[in-house]
Amino acid sequence: METEKIYANAFNQAQEIGPIRLKKICEYYGGFAVAWKAPISEIKNIINLKELEDFHKKIDPEAEFSILEKERIKIILKKDFPRLLKETPFPPELIYMKGNLPDENLIHLGVVGTRRCSTYGKEACEKIVSELAEYKIVIVSGLAIGIDMISHKTAISNNMKTIAVLGSGLSDEVLYPRQNLRLSQEIAEKGGCVISEYPYAMKAALHTFPQRNRIIAGLSKGIFVVEAPEKSGALITANFAVDYNRDVFALPGSIFSENSKGTNNLIKTGAAPVTSGEDILRLLGFEIETAEKEKIALSSLEEKIVSALIEPMTRDELIRKLGLPAKEINPALSILEIRGIIKESGGEIFRM
């Protein structure tokens, strides 16, 4: 087994080969250890790649593998992947991992979204992910700044396991984004893992992020898109999820928000709208014990305010919409916020 991992890693150093060609090589020779002994001219013909340097002369398989061992990076071959990932149309041939894969029998939820998230997106992500903690759901995301980072941090703070799928190698020197290096270490320390299909020292590139998104979708039973503009990597992940017959959920947002155009479009094309963790749990098939909730008594003015907040808005917008003087509305807003019914953050007021 270790021998096969040694040579799988060696082949993976030749970046021009890629996962599809790696699969061809492995299938043709029955394994990477056998393939390593084949002449380069033969390998070129098999993978239909004329321009390929003789990596046998450039790469020392044992030396490369010893670097991984020193850094406590494990290699998982495709045959040992979690079932959901292994069954996707084009999984990688190997993945590198720091930490430990959570039990694959736990429900894995991909949580993705824009790097430039709003206060609304941040707080909605924190609220909804926190509401899943009791059900031991594993959160899968991409470690990017924004929604990815928030979902990982929220999972950790709620004692949930989380998996970060990188668009770079796992070396501390190339890990992207650099500012989330400590977060990546914490993910592994708290029972989750950081994984990548890319060689240890490979830097992130434009093409690596869409490619890694297929792994996020592949590991997950469902994908929750929190915020996404019309052109967003999060939507690529959602498209992979649809291709893999996974559930897709989206957070509804203001029609005036660029960050909600992608999610609102997803809902129009069939994604399930989600406004609470309970929505996700039910859609994933969990049986929720529902106790009759105590009805919160509101004054007529408070009911008008809550009804008006169908989307986040500024205080001035709310006052104009209600057509009432500020001196009447402001005290009611304060009371509603104290009671946890609304929240004002980032210059906007929204319902909790």
C-alpha positions in Angstrom: 0.0 0.0 0.0 2.7 2.5 0.9 4.6 1.7 -2.3 1.5 2.5 -4.3 1.1 5.8 -2.5 4.8 6.6 -3.0 4.4 6.3 -6.8 1.0 7.9 -7.0 2.5 11.0 -5.4 5.5 10.8 -7.7 3.2 10.8 -10.8 1.1 13.6 -9.3 4.2 15.9 -9.3 4.0 16.1 -13.1 1.3 18.8 -13.2 0.7 18.5 -16.9 -0.8 15.0 -16.4 -3.8 15.9 -14.3 -6.5 13.6 -12.7 -8.0 12.3 -16.0 -4.6 11.2 -17.3 -3.6 9.8 -13.9 -6.6 7.6 -14.1 -5.7 6.4 -17.6 -2.2 5.5 -16.4 -3.4 3.7 -13.3 -6.0 1.7 -15.2 -3.6 0.8 -18.1 -0.8 -0.5 -15.8 -3.0 -1.7 -12.9 -1.3 0.6 -10.5 1.2 3.5 -10.2 4.1 1.4 -8.9 4.1 -0.7 -12.1 3.5 2.3 -14.3 6.6 4.0 -12.9 8.8 1.4 -14.5 7.3 2.0 -18.0 9.3 4.1 -20.6 8.2 7.7 -20.9 7.5 7.2 -24.6 4.9 4.5 -23.8 3.3 6.7 -21.2 3.0 9.6 -23.7 1.1 7.4 -26.1 -1.2 6.1 -23.5 -2.3 9.5 -22.2 -2.0 11.2 -25.7 0.4 13.9 -24.5 3.4 14.6 -26.8 5.0 17.2 -24.6 5.9 15.4 -21.4 9.3 15.6 -19.7 10.9 12.4 -18.4 9.8 12.8 -14.8 11.7 9.6 -13.9 14.9 11.6 -14.1 13.6 14.6 -12.2 11.6 13.1 -9.3 12.9 10.9 -6.5 9.7 9.1 -5.3 11.0 8.1 -1.9 12.4 11.6 -1.2 9.1 13.2 -2.1 7.2 10.8 0.1 9.5 11.4 3.0 8.6 15.1 2.9 4.9 14.2 3.4 5.7 11.9 6.2 7.8 14.6 8.0 4.9 17.0 7.6 2.3 14.4 8.8 0.5 14.6 5.5 -1.4 11.4 4.6 -2.2 10.2 1.2 -5.6 8.6 0.5 -6.0 6.6 -2.7 -9.2 6.6 -4.7 -10.2 3.2 -3.6 -10.3 4.4 0.0 -12.3 7.6 -0.6 -15.6 8.2 1.1 -18.3 6.5 -1.0 -20.0 9.7 -2.1 -16.8 11.2 -3.5 -15.7 7.9 -5.1 -19.0 7.6 -7.0 -18.7 11.0 -8.7 -17.9 11.0 -12.5 -14.3 12.2 -12.2 -12.9 12.0 -8.7 -9.1 12.6 -8.2 -6.9 9.6 -8.0 -5.4 10.6 -4.7 -5.9 13.3 -2.1 -3.5 14.7 0.5 -4.8 15.2 4.0 -3.8 16.8 7.3 -6.0 15.7 10.2 -8.6 12.9 9.9 -11.6 12.4 7.7 -14.8 12.4 9.8 -16.9 9.3 9.7 -18.4 9.1 6.2 -21.7 7.9 7.7 -22.3 11.3 9.2 -24.2 13.7 6.9 -21.8 16.1 5.2 -23.1 19.6 4.2 -21.2 21.8 1.8 -21.5 25.5 2.8 -20.2 28.0 0.2 -20.6 31.6 -0.8 -18.9 34.8 -1.9 -15.6 36.0 -0.5 -17.2 39.5 -0.1 -20.1 38.6 2.1 -22.4 41.1 3.7 -23.2 41.3 7.4 -26.5 39.7 6.5 -24.8 36.7 4.9 -22.2 36.4 7.7 -24.9 36.4 10.4 -27.2 34.1 8.5 -24.4 31.6 8.0 -23.4 31.7 11.6 -27.0 31.2 12.8 -28.0 28.4 10.4 -24.7 26.4 10.8 -25.0 26.7 14.6 -28.5 25.3 14.5 -27.2 22.1 12.9 -24.7 21.4 15.7 -26.9 19.1 17.7 -27.2 16.7 14.7 -23.4 16.2 14.3 -23.4 17.4 10.7 -20.0 17.8 9.1 -19.4 21.1 7.4 -17.5 21.0 4.1 -16.1 24.2 2.5 -13.1 25.7 0.8 -11.3 27.8 3.4 -11.6 31.0 1.3 -12.1 34.4 2.9 -15.8 35.2 3.4 -18.6 32.6 3.7 -16.2 29.6 3.6 -14.1 30.9 6.5 -17.3 31.8 8.5 -18.7 28.3 8.0 -15.5 26.6 9.2 -15.2 28.9 12.3 -18.8 28.5 13.2 -18.5 24.7 13.0 -15.5 24.7 15.2 -17.1 27.0 17.8 -20.0 24.6 18.0 -17.9 21.5 18.3 -18.7 20.3 14.8 -16.2 18.6 12.6 -15.3 20.4 9.3 -13.4 19.6 6.1 -11.5 22.3 4.2 -10.9 21.5 0.5 -8.0 23.6 -0.8 -7.1 25.0 -4.3 -3.4 24.8 -3.4 -1.1 22.2 -1.9 -0.9 21.6 1.8 2.5 23.2 2.5 2.4 26.1 4.9 4.4 28.0 2.3 1.7 27.8 -0.4 -1.5 27.3 1.5 -4.1 29.6 0.1 -5.4 31.9 1.5 -2.3 32.6 3.6 -4.3 34.4 6.3 -6.3 31.2 7.1 -3.2 29.1 7.8 -4.0 29.1 11.6 -7.6 28.2 10.8 -6.5 25.3 8.7 -4.4 24.0 11.6 -7.3 24.4 14.0 -9.6 22.4 11.7 -7.2 19.5 11.8 -6.6 19.8 15.5 -10.4 19.7 16.3 -11.1 16.4 14.6 -11.6 17.5 11.0 -9.2 17.7 8.1 -7.7 19.9 5.4 -7.4 18.1 2.0 -6.2 18.8 -1.5 -5.6 16.8 -4.7 -2.6 19.0 -5.6 1.0 18.3 -4.9 2.4 19.4 -1.5 4.2 22.5 -2.8 1.8 23.6 -5.6 0.6 27.1 -5.5 -3.1 28.0 -6.2 -4.0 29.0 -9.7 -7.2 30.2 -11.5 -8.1 26.8 -12.7 -7.6 25.0 -9.3 -10.6 26.6 -7.6 -13.3 25.4 -10.0 -11.6 22.0 -10.0 -11.6 21.7 -6.2 -15.2 22.7 -6.1 -16.2 19.3 -7.6 -14.6 17.7 -4.4 -16.7 19.9 -2.1 -19.8 18.8 -4.0 -18.6 15.2 -4.1 -18.1 14.9 -0.4 -21.5 16.5 0.5 -25.0 15.2 0.6 -26.2 18.7 0.0 -24.8 22.2 -0.8 -26.0 25.3 0.9 -25.2 28.5 -1.0 -25.3 31.4 1.4 -24.5 34.4 -0.8 -23.3 34.5 -4.4 -23.3 37.1 -7.2 -24.4 36.1 -10.6 -20.8 35.0 -11.5 -19.4 33.1 -8.5 -17.4 30.0 -7.8 -20.1 29.0 -5.3 -22.5 28.6 -8.2 -19.9 26.3 -9.9 -20.1 24.1 -6.8 -23.9 24.2 -6.9 -23.8 23.1 -10.6 -21.5 20.1 -9.7 -24.0 19.3 -6.9 -26.9 19.2 -9.4 -24.8 17.0 -11.7 -24.1 14.6 -8.8 -27.8 14.5 -7.8 -27.1 16.2 -4.6 -29.5 18.6 -2.8 -29.0 22.3 -3.3 -30.2 24.9 -0.8 -29.9 28.7 -1.0 -30.4 31.7 1.3 -33.0 34.1 -0.1 -31.8 37.7 -0.2 -32.8 41.2 -1.2 -33.5 41.7 -4.9 -31.3 44.8 -4.7 -28.3 42.9 -3.4 -25.6 41.8 -5.8 -24.6 39.1 -3.4 -28.1 37.6 -3.5 -28.6 37.5 -7.3 -26.9 34.1 -7.6 -28.8 32.6 -4.7 -32.2 34.0 -5.8 -31.6 32.6 -9.3 -30.8 29.2 -7.8 -34.1 29.3 -6.0 -36.0 30.2 -9.2 -34.4 27.2 -10.9 -35.3 24.7 -8.2 -33.0 25.1 -5.2 -34.7 24.9 -1.8 -35.0 28.3 0.0 -33.5 28.1 3.5 -34.0 30.5 6.3 -33.2 28.2 9.3 -31.2 25.2 10.2 -34.5 23.3 10.7 -35.2 23.8 6.9 -31.9 22.1 6.0 -32.4 19.3 8.6 -35.8 18.5 7.2 -34.6 18.6 3.6 -31.7 16.3 4.5 -34.2 13.8 5.9 -33.8 14.4 9.7 -36.8 13.8 11.9 -37.2 17.0 13.9 -39.0 16.9 17.2 -41.1 20.0 17.3 -42.3 21.5 20.5 -45.1 24.0 20.2 -43.3 27.3 20.4 -44.5 30.0 22.8 -46.1 32.7 20.7 -44.4 36.0 21.2 -46.9 38.7 21.9 -46.3 41.9 19.8 -47.9 45.2 19.8 -49.6 46.4 16.6 -46.7 48.6 15.8 -44.2 45.8 16.4 -46.2 43.5 14.1 -46.1 46.2 11.4 -42.3 46.5 11.8 -41.7 42.8 11.7 -44.0 42.3 8.7 -42.2 45.1 6.8 -38.8 43.5 7.2 -39.3 40.9 4.5 -35.7 41.8 3.5 -32.9 43.7 5.3 -33.2 47.5 5.1 -31.8 50.6 6.7 -33.6 52.4 9.5 -34.4 55.3 7.1 -35.8 52.9 4.5 -38.0 51.2 7.1 -39.3 54.5 8.4 -40.2 55.6 4.9 -41.9 52.2 4.2 -44.1 52.4 7.3 -44.9 56.1 6.8 -44.7 56.7 10.6 -42.5 59.2 12.5 -39.1 58.1 13.7 -40.0 59.0 17.3 -42.6 56.2 17.3 -40.6 53.6 15.4 -37.2 53.9 17.1 -38.3 52.8 20.7 -40.1 49.8 19.1 -37.0 48.9 17.2 -35.0 48.9 20.4 -37.5 46.7 22.2 -37.6 44.2 19.3 -33.8 44.0 19.2 -33.6 43.4 23.0 -36.1 40.6 22.6 -34.0 39.0 19.8 -36.7 39.4 17.2 -34.7 41.7 15.0 -31.1 42.7 14.7 -29.4 45.9 13.4 -25.9 45.3 12.0 -23.8 46.8 9.2 -26.3 49.7 8.8 -29.2 47.3 8.1 -32.1 45.8 10.1 -33.3 42.3 9.6 -35.5 39.7 11.2 -34.0 37.0 13.3 
